């Protein structure tokens, strides 16, 4: 297994970050953007994906 130098090198993290960006863009439009509670909850969930990946990698390296 190769050594991970930085979190940005991990493909699954890159895809999770891309998903988060797309969710932010999609939730800026239409009635979804007006439902602040739902919009913010979905955004927080999306942000948690790359955050949890990074946390798991960090704990593994300790």
Secondary structure, 3 states (H helix, E strand, C coil): CCCCCCHHHCHHHHHHHHHHHHHHHHCCCHHHHHCHHHHHHHHHHHHHHHHHHHHHHHHHHC
